[in-house]
């Protein structure tokens, strides 16, 4: 009997030890799990906060510059201000796209900011050509300034709640179809303020803002499949260094990841939920050291783009700013450069690595097209170029123009008094469709 009691006591002691060990193990594993989950939240929150901060800056800068335009008259200063407003508002749209906004939650505000970007650039180009603004255009600018003043006041008022609270927490709390962060942003538009109508039907008209995505007619994949595509493209990344950050439900629905390379650089990658295509890549800034040439950077950009599944792309534009090369690639079909399907790549000239990638235009526009055969010869297209310009090179391209048009053109790269111009001649009727000038700025060369 005594031995039996002893054995029972031993069994109880052993069971107690096992349970204690199991409990400690559970607590430790739970703590690790919660720690990883909290880290993910912190990483995603930092991304959201950075984009919201930039959004506030871009809205404030746009409002200030619109106020200046309203009183500055028609001159070079106004032209430059209008161009800067266009860039600020375009960046504001990019910032909004990186925030966790429910689909169609603030579509009217996004549409308005997009249209302001296109409208102000159109007026800037008009002044650059020596033309005058109509009274209706001047009145519209005043209305835009008033609307942006309201927008600025509301976004600055909201900032107190945004910075003190958590965007992530608000993005995962839903009330109906909209998350609470989107509901907060709905306050950007006052019910008693109507956005002014702009007499404008350019790149950011309704047909472009809500443009159908043509090249993602694939079934939805899981985040694990998207992660496999990340590993397939990024060869210098270990699977254990990939962190899943969640989803973005904007114009494109994506899975978002943070990657750490073998050189300890953090990268943020978005993969489309339909088809698992790499949509964007961004990496922190590096120094201005240039160990690699622009030619090497272009080669790296093309190789990386091929890895993502985008083939037959060539460099159509490149520029170096600081220690980075900015490269635009476009696919070529039957000898025609497809400009609507542009892919943008940024390469760090210190390491030679791709540190930026954006394929939104490609996946929005790239589709099987029935390209016409040009009726105009190359020489005839050159004859249509103004005689003051010297034609250096001519190539066939599909050019995206206003009114949502895609026109087969000859792209004539020309020079005049040290400046470079791109003259687009319709390959069917010989009409000049567009002329762009390369403008040297503090932030590199721009086409205007």
N, C-alpha and C positions, 0 to 999 in steps of 0.2 A: 504493500500500500504506500509506504513511504517512497519507494523507488518510483512508483507510478506518479506520485505528486511531484517528485523532483523532475521527472520527464515532462510533465505538464508545464511546470514552471519554466523549464528550458525552452519548450516550444513557444510559450507565451513571450518569453524574452526575445527569442529569435524573430517571431512575428512582429513584435514591437519595433525591433531594430529595422526590419525590412520596411515596415510602414513609415518609420521615421525617415529612412533613406529615400523612399519613394516620394514622401512629402517634400523633403528638401530638394530633390531632383525636380519635382514639378514646379516648385517655387522659383528655382534657378532658371529653368527653361521658360517659364512664363515671363520672368523678368527680362530674359534675353529677347523673347518675342515682342514684348511691349517696348523694349528699348529700340529694336529695329523698326517697329511700326512708328514710333515717335520720331525716329530719324527721318523716315520717309516723309512724314508730315512736315517736318522742319524744312527739308530740301524743297518740297513742293511749295510750301508757304513762302520761302525766300524768292522763288521764281515769280510767284504771283505778286509779292510785294514790290519786287524790282520793276515789273511791267506796269503795275499800277502807279508807282512813283514817276516813271517815264511818261505815262499817259497824262498825269497831272501837269507835268512840265510842258508837254507838247500842246495841251489845251491852253494853258496860260500864255505860252509864247505866241500861239496863233491869235489869241484875243488881243494881245498887246500890239502885234503887227497889223492886224485888221484895223485897230484904232488909228494907227499911224497912216495907213493907206487912205483912210477916209478923209484925211486933212492934208495929204502931201501933194495932191495934184498928179499930173501925168508927166513923169520924168524917169530917169534911170534908177533913182532911189525907189520909186514905187514899183518899178519892174522887178527889182531885186527882192523887195519885200513880198511881192505876190508869189515869186518863186519859192521863197523861204517858207511862206504859209503853206504852200502846196506840199513841201517836204515834211513840215511839222504835222500836218493833218494826215498825210500818208503814214507816217510813223505812229501816230495815235491809233490809226486803224489796225496796224500791226500789233500794237500793245493790247488793244481790245481782243484781238484774235488769240492772244496767249493767255487770256484770263478765262476762268471757268464759267462762261456765260451760257445759260440754257438757250437752245435753238429758238430763234425768232423772239427772244426775250426783249431785246432793245434794237430790233432791226431798223426802226425809223431813225434812231440816233446814228447808228453805224452808216446807214445810207447817206444821211446828211453830211457827216464828216467826210465820207468818200467823195461826194459830189463837190464839196468845198475844195478838196484837193485838186480835182480835175478842173474845176471852174477857174480857180486862181492861177493855175499854170497856163490855161488857155489865154487869160487876160495878160499874163506876163509875156507870153509869146507874141501877142498882138502888139503890145508896146514895143517889143524888141524889133518888130518889123516896121516900126515908125508910124503905125496906125493909132488912131485915137479911140478912147473908150466912149461908147454911147451913153446918153443920159440914163437909159434904163440899166446899163451895166454899173454905172456909178451909184445909182439908187440901190441896186441889189447888194453892192458892197457894204453900204450903210446898214441894210437889213441884216446882212451876215454878221457884221460887227455886233449889232444888238443881240442877235441870237447867241453868239459866242460869249457875250458878256454874261448872259443868263446861265449858259453851260458852264462857264468858268466858276461863277459864284456857287453853283450847286455842287460841282465836283470838289471844290475846296472845302465846302461845308461837310460833305460826305467824308472827306479824308480823315477827320477826327475819329470817326467810327471805324474806318478801314484800318488805320494804323494802330489803334488801340485794341481792335478786335482781331479776329482770325479769318482770313479769306477762305482758307481751306475748310474750316468748320462750317462756314456759311454755305460753301459750295456743295457739301454733302447732306445738307438739311433741306428737304424739299417741302413745299406747300403747293400741292397740285402738280402742274407740269413744270414749274419754275423753282430753281433753288433760291435760297434766301439772299445769296449774293446778287443774283440777277434782279431780284425784286428791289434790292437797295439801289442798283444802278438805274432802275426805271425812273427814279426820282431825278435823273439828269434832265429829262424833258418835262418842263412845266406844262401843266394842262392848259394854261392860258397863253402859251407861246406857240405860234405856228412857225415851223421852219420855212424860210422864204423859198419860193420856186425860182430856179435858175434857168434862164433861157440857154440851155446847154444840153447837148446830147453826144457827149464825147466818151472817153474810155470808162467813165464811172457812171454812166447812165444806168437806168434800171436793168437793161438787158445784160450789162456787164457785171453789175454788183451781184445780181442773183443768177449769174451764168451757170448753166448746167455743167456739172463735172462729167466730161466725156470719156476719160480714160481710166476710170476705176469701176468698170462694170464687172466686178468680181464679187464672189461671196465673202461674207464676213468671216474673219479668222479669229482665233483665240489669242490672248496676250502671249502665250507660250510659242505659238507659231511665229508671231511678230518678233519675239526675242530670238528665235532661230535665224531669222533674216538679219537681225542686227549682228549676230555672230558670224554670219556668212559674209557680210560686207566689211566689218571692222576686224581685221585680222590681228591687230595688236591689242586686243581686249580679251581678257580671261572671263569665262562665264560667271565666275564668282564675283567679278567686279561690276556686274550689271545690276542696277537697282530699278525695279518697276515703280514709277511714280504715280501712275493712275491714268485717267483718260481725259482727252480734251474733246468737247463736242461743239466745234465751230463749223465753218463752211466745210472743213474736212474733219471727220471723226478719226482720232488717232489714239494710239497707245504711246505713252511717254516714258522714257527711260533716262537714267543717269548712268554714264559709263566712266570708268577710270582706266586710262591707258597705262601701258607699261612704263611710261615716263611720268606717271602720277598727275596727268592732266585730266580734269573733269570735262566730260562732253554731255550735252543734252540732245537727245534724238527723239523725233516723232516719227512713228510708223503708222501708215494708214490702216484702219481696221478692215477695210475692204482691199484684199489683195496683198497685204503686208508689204507696202512699198515705202522706202525711206523718203519722207517728205521734207524734213528739215534737220539740220545739224548746226549746233552752235557750241563754241568753245571760248573760254575766257581769253582776254587779250594777252599777247606776248610782247617781247621787246622789239625794237626796230632793227635788230641785226639782220643783215641780208647775206646769207651763205649760199642761197640758191638763186638762179637766174629766173627771169620771167618765163623763158622758154621751158625750163624744167617744171615750173609751177603749172603751166598750161598742160604739160604732159601728165602731171599728177592729177589735175582736175579731170581730164578726159578718162584716165584709168579708173578713178574713183566712180565717176558717173557710169562707166560701163559696168562696174561691180553692182550698182544699184539696179541694173536692168535696162537703163536708157542707152541705146546703142546709136552708132552713126552720127554722133554729135561732134561739131567742130567749134573752134573758138571764133566768135564773131566780134568780140570786144574784150579788151583787157586794159588794166591800169594798175599802177603800183602806188599805194599810199602808205607812208611809213614803212613798216616791215611786212606788209601784207600785199598780196596780189589779188585783185578782184577780177574774176573771169566770167564772162557770159558765154555759154555754149548753146548751140541750137542744132537740132537734128537736121539731116539733109536727106531729101527723098527725090530721086530721079534728077539729081543735080540742082534741086531747089532748096534754098535755106528756109526752114520753117520758123520764122521769127515769133509767131504766137506761142510756140512751144518752148520758150526760153528756159534755160536752167542756169541758176546763179551759184558760183562756187568761189569760196575764199580760201587762199592758201597762205600759210605762214612761211615766209621766206627764210626764217631762221632754221626751222626743222624740215621744211619741204612738205609738211603734212597738210591735208585738207582740214580746215578748222571752221568752215562754214559751208552750208549747202541748202538750197531752197528750190524745190521743184513744183511749186503750186501751179504756175502757169502751164508747165508741161502736162500735169495730170488733169488740169481743167480743159485744155484745148487739144491735146494730141489725139488724133483720130485718123481713120483711113479717109483720105481725101481723093477726089478726082481732079488732079491738077491739069489745067489747060496747057496746050502747047502754045508758046508765044508766037504771035504773028509778026512781031517786030524783031528785027535783027539787033545784035549787040551794037553794031555801028550806028544804026538808026536811033537807038536809045541815046548814044553819045551825042548825036546831032541835036537832040532835044535839050541837052544840058546848056544853061546859059553860057555864052561864049567867054565870059570873064573867068570861068572856072576851068582848071586843067584837070582832066580825068586821068587818075592814076590806075584805077582798077574798076572792073564792072563784073557783077555777078547776079545771077537770077535768084529771086527770093519771094516768099509769100509775106507781104507786109500787113500788119494789123493797123487799120485806120479807123477813123471816127465812124459812128453809126454802126459799130459792130461788124465792119467789113474786113474781109481778108482778100487782098488784091495781089495778083501775080505781077511783080515789078522787076525792073532792072535796077539794082542798087549801084549807083555810080559814086565811087569814093573820089572826091575832088579836093584840090587845094586852090587857095587864092590869098595872096599877100600873107603867107605864113600860117593861115587858118585852114582847117580841114572841114569839109562839108560832105554830107551824104545826100545825094539827090535820087529820089525814087521816081522812076518813069514807068508808067503803065505799059506792060509788055504787050497789050492788045491794041490800044489806040494812041500811044505815044504821049499822053497827057502827063504832066508832072503832078504826082499825087502828094508829095511831101518833100521838104528840104530840112535837114537837121544840121546844126553847126556844133562842132566840138568846142566847148567852153572850158577854159582852164580856171579852176577854183582852188581855194585852200584845201578842199577835201578831195582833190583829184579832178580828172576830166569828166565832164558831163555832156550828154547830147541834148540839145535844146532846139 
